[in-house]
Amino acid sequence: MSQRIQKINSLIRKHIAEILVKDLSLKLGVFLTVAKVDTTPDLRYTRVFLSVFPEKEMHYVEETLKKEKHQLQGALNRKLHMKPLPKLIFKIDTTEAEADKIEKILLDLE
């Protein structure tokens, strides 16, 4: 990954974290963390991986992101001063949940 893409990922991660806190309307008790940002080399798309707590609210968060995606994209576009402006693709990061499942299976085997 080029140094330019790394800097863009870092910038987008910072801005999207601020935008999610300020503009995304989640119910009380649901928390999001930006786990990773991955921008394509042509700068057309940025995948934003989000961790959700509690895990049982993943579906609710996905639906909320779908509804408010255009508003979030617009807020990011106003903060970024670059061309092209990457299109956001939100993904729920399930790495931690998968690790917990594997750990539980391993403990059960003992």
C-alpha angles and dihedrals in degrees: 000000000000123000089242092057090047090054092047091049090051092049094047091046091054094047097043091050089055092045094049092052094046105034110024112092106216125164119256116282096029115114130189129199124189100234099178142349120209120185121190117242091247089055093232098118138029121194111208114199113204131193114214127207122225094032093215088070095062094105092048091051092048091053092047091050091051091052096046100034095108092050091050091046091052092049091051093046090055090054098045120077100195142097129262099031107218118239113237121239113186120210128179111234108226096173094111093047091049091049090052091051092050092047091051091050091050091049090050090053093058 
